[in-house]
Amino acid sequence: MSQKKESVLAGFKAFLMRGNVVDLAVAVVIGAAFTNIVNSIVKGIINPLVGAIGTKDLDHYSSCLKAPCRTNAAGEVVSGVPIMWGSVLSATLSFLITAAVVYFLMVLPMAKYLARVEARRKAREGVAETVAVTELEVLKEIRDHLVAQRGGEHDQRTRV
């Protein structure tokens, strides 16, 4: 029974030590911190810009589906069916800003970097092929030159 317990713990340790689990944990932590930055941008910059047209807080934008919409002193809906489209707009703006920052600051530079690395690798492979082909060409020329020096003898063993 203790051997089974050890194998389970060993398997769990191997699972935790895999690179993708650690990368995922780092991504979650950075994502949480990044969410705070994006929310600050939306609340500190985007909402006031939208507030120049109306209210500063997008959460207050709403429409009443079933009129009249009335709220009590605590802000709870007493009658009507409000549609809180302002909070949806705020979440959508947060998502778009997050997606744009991730794309332009992370995905695009990484794609360009990987393309450069791949181009360098292909260039190195192309040089290696050219050198190999050139060496083969030189060897063939030497062979042909030696055959010509022998007076045009055609020995099948020297042909490739």
Backbone hydrogen bonds, N-H to C=O, Kabsch-Sander energy under -0.5 kcal/mol:
donor,donor_aa,acceptor,acceptor_aa,energy
5,K,1,M,-2.0
6,E,2,S,-2.3
7,S,3,Q,-2.2
8,V,4,K,-2.1
9,L,5,K,-2.3
10,A,6,E,-2.8
11,G,7,S,-2.4
12,F,8,V,-2.4
13,K,9,L,-2.7
14,A,10,A,-2.5
15,F,11,G,-2.2
16,L,12,F,-2.4
17,M,13,K,-1.9
18,R,14,A,-0.6
18,R,15,F,-0.8
21,V,18,R,-0.6
22,V,18,R,-1.4
23,D,19,G,-2.6
24,L,20,N,-2.1
25,A,21,V,-2.2
26,V,22,V,-2.4
27,A,23,D,-2.4
28,V,24,L,-2.3
29,V,25,A,-2.1
30,I,26,V,-2.7
31,G,27,A,-2.6
32,A,28,V,-2.2
33,A,29,V,-2.0
34,F,30,I,-2.8
35,T,31,G,-2.1
36,N,32,A,-1.3
37,I,33,A,-1.4
38,V,34,F,-2.5
39,N,35,T,-2.8
40,S,36,N,-2.0
41,I,37,I,-2.2
42,V,38,V,-2.6
43,K,39,N,-2.7
44,G,40,S,-3.0
45,I,41,I,-2.5
46,I,41,I,-1.8
47,N,42,V,-3.2
49,L,45,I,-1.8
50,V,46,I,-2.7
51,G,47,N,-2.7
52,A,48,P,-0.9
52,A,49,L,-0.6
53,I,50,V,-1.7
54,G,50,V,-1.4
58,L,56,K,-0.7
60,H,57,D,-1.7
61,Y,58,L,-1.6
63,S,83,I,-2.2
65,L,63,S,-0.7
65,L,81,V,-3.6
66,K,81,V,-0.6
67,A,65,L,-0.6
70,R,68,P,-0.6
70,R,79,S,-2.0
72,N,76,E,-2.2
75,G,72,N,-1.5
78,V,70,R,-3.7
79,S,70,R,-1.4
81,V,66,K,-0.7
83,I,63,S,-3.8
84,M,82,P,-0.6
85,W,83,I,-1.6
86,G,61,Y,-2.2
88,V,84,M,-0.9
89,L,85,W,-2.2
90,S,86,G,-2.3
91,A,87,S,-2.3
92,T,88,V,-2.4
93,L,89,L,-2.5
94,S,90,S,-2.2
95,F,91,A,-2.4
96,L,92,T,-2.7
97,I,93,L,-2.5
98,T,94,S,-2.5
99,A,95,F,-3.0
100,A,96,L,-2.5
101,V,97,I,-2.6
102,V,98,T,-2.7
103,Y,99,A,-2.6
104,F,100,A,-3.0
105,L,101,V,-2.4
106,M,102,V,-1.5
107,V,102,V,-2.3
108,L,103,Y,-3.2
110,M,106,M,-1.8
111,A,107,V,-2.6
112,K,108,L,-2.3
113,Y,109,P,-2.4
114,L,110,M,-2.7
115,A,111,A,-2.1
116,R,112,K,-2.2
117,V,113,Y,-2.4
118,E,114,L,-2.4
119,A,115,A,-2.4
120,R,116,R,-2.5
121,R,117,V,-2.3
122,K,118,E,-2.6
123,A,119,A,-2.3
124,R,120,R,-2.4
125,E,121,R,-2.3
126,G,122,K,-2.6
127,V,123,A,-2.2
128,A,124,R,-2.2
129,E,125,E,-2.4
130,T,126,G,-2.3
131,V,127,V,-2.6
132,A,128,A,-2.4
133,V,129,E,-2.9
134,T,130,T,-2.8
135,E,131,V,-2.6
136,L,132,A,-2.0
137,E,133,V,-2.5
138,V,134,T,-2.5
139,L,135,E,-2.4
140,K,136,L,-2.2
141,E,137,E,-2.2
142,I,138,V,-2.5
143,R,139,L,-2.4
144,D,140,K,-2.8
145,H,141,E,-2.6
146,L,142,I,-2.7
147,V,143,R,-2.5
148,A,144,D,-2.3
149,Q,145,H,-2.1
150,R,146,L,-1.7
151,G,148,A,-1.0
152,G,147,V,-1.9
153,E,147,V,-0.6
155,D,153,E,-0.7
156,Q,154,H,-0.6
158,T,155,D,-1.2
159,R,155,D,-0.6
159,R,156,Q,-0.6
